[in-house]
Every structure is written in structure tokens, then in C-alpha cells.
Amino acid sequence: MRKPSFLVVLLFALAAGAQAAPPGEFAGVNPKDLQPSPEAGAVDLAERLVWTRSARNTELGVLPGKYTAHGQDAQGRYFLATSPAFAFYMRSVRGQYLLARGGVLLPHAPTARARFFFVQDDRVKTGKTLEEAMAHTPDEPAAVPLLDALLNWASQGHLVALAEIDDDALNERLRAAFAAR
């Protein structure tokens, strides 16, 4: 299976969420700009947490596993999955699943909405089902056009925070799992 280029994956992710989020809801964060978290927290997430957007025929989520406090900024604390490494997933409007490194951005403000994020890199798992994507071994990066290569190089390792999660029950579950860590 041919691996989609960075630009395709990024545009795909933005387009899938843009229909449900106001402009400017997506943020690219350079990990070098993050400060250490005051608590070096770790979370053992026991269940898959899913944001299903039926009206948009998309789904975003994180898989069970271990998440560590990766850092923080003015927005909140970033919990990055360490096991499994590919723990953030998205189901596209076409039904394809994409798995990437990622996690949860938990805002500092107790009433602010959480976000999922992924780490921009060349390794993405894909499949027709979530299970197929989880079993997929990412292809090595293929030769890409110069623009894709430059964008990849410039944003390699950046965290892409997606739209605020507008599901109150899911936000409560995310806070319960990550806030005390």
C-alpha cells in the first residue's frame, strides 16, 4: 500500500476537522517551544477514547496505552503516547483509518475543551479498518515532490493540535484520565 505524503495527510486531517471547527482551531506547535511539565505524569489509559462526528462521517481518537507528559505551553499539557507509539487515529470521510504518533492536549483552564494531537513525521499507518491500520507497518518515506520534502523538513516533529472536542462526556473522560497526572 502506497504511503500518503505528508502534505496529503496534513491536508486530509485539516479538511476532516475543518468542517466542524471554526477557522484557526488548528495549531502547529514546535516541541522546542514546550516547557517541562511541573509534574512528570504518566497515564495508563485503559480504554480507547473516541470523538465520533456522525454528521461529518469522521472519527478521531486515542488508543489504550501509556501516555507521558511531553511538555506544556500556554494552552495546556501535552500527553504523548509512548506505548503504543502509534496511538492517535483518524477515520476519514472515505472510511480509511490513519494512525500516527500523538496524544491528548489537556488545557490548563478547567472548563476549556481538550484536543487530540498528532506528531508530524513521515511514518503513518493506514488501513481499511482500525485493526488493519494497527497491524500495518509504515512504509519507508517515498520520493516526494520538492514542496512536500520542504514542508516535511520544516515541520518534522511538530505537534499538530486538532479542533477542540465538542463532546462534553468525552471531555469529562479525558479530564478524569489525564488531569490528575
Number of C-alpha atoms within 10 A of each C-alpha: 8 10 17 19 20 22 15 12 16 14 12 15 20 17 13 22 22 17 11 16 16 11 9 9 15 19 13 15 17 14 16 9 11 16 13 13 16 10 10 11 15 18 19 14 17 11 11 12 17 16 18 16 15 9 8 13 13 19 19 24 22 25 22 18 18 18 24 20 23 21 21 21 16 10 13 19 25 28 26 28 28 17 15 14 17 25 24 26 28 24 23 19 15 9 15 15 24 24 26 25 25 28 30 26 28 23 20 16 11 10 10 14 21 29 25 26 30 26 24 22 18 21 20 25 23 28 18 13 14 19 11 13 21 20 12 15 12 18 15 11 15 11 9 14 9 9 10 15 14 12 12 19 13 10 17 15 18 20 24 22 22 25 22 19 19 15 14 11 11 16 21 15 12 19 18 11 15 23 16 10 15
